[in-house]
């Protein structure tokens, strides 16, 4: 309440942009200047209420999603990376000549800031680390390091192979590359420090895409499916499957590229957002136990 009151007072004196920034806990705003949310704490155990209910059974647990809220999402956005920060969302998009990094207000879908990726590069997963924003590229082997306030590129690091999804725990970053392997990276310099092979009941789970660390487990969209794998990052074992088909069916797209892809968490509040490429809707969801798993390993 105190923050809201401060925001209201600031609005009277300085304008609405300042008020919004104060209310959402941003820390660097000028009149007409950048909105600059601080990164949320990583989705480690104890960060806040559990997002995915724990299961006591053996083998992967089955989950579904219940929609809590629907808000607008830019249906031209080819969503590749999504993270929550201080009440706002950073979204990275793909395709050559169309890739962007954006700061988006989740309630309205309004774009508060935007920076284009060079047309020779295809934007992929996004993560925050130590106050900097990292954006992968698909086949260019470049991590674009950005100022989280201006979104301007401030540096680059390189890696071998493809970049798909990215998430971190404050110490390491995990990268997916479209295979069944996640690579662990040192956030400073981006050297690969380890890899983990993702297995579901003994079978490899390929096409791991957008990532988010939630409750200390990695949630991963499986490309071109409505399923999200829940992965133990220590072992690579799939500990659960979240069925996103209620959202896919509601969107009802006939575009084969318009797949579920985009996972963001507010670990402090225990809130989860999902969207997809070219989806007109951003969903806030609740994860619930359900029946029914995909075949082991998913999808062949
Ligand atoms: Ca994410």
Boltz pocket constraint, residues with backbone or C-beta under 6 A from the ligand:
constraints:
  - pocket:
      binder: B
      contacts: [[A, 81], [A, 82], [A, 83], [A, 126], [A, 166], [A, 167], [A, 210], [A, 211], [A, 212], [A, 262], [A, 263], [A, 264]]
      max_distance: 6.0
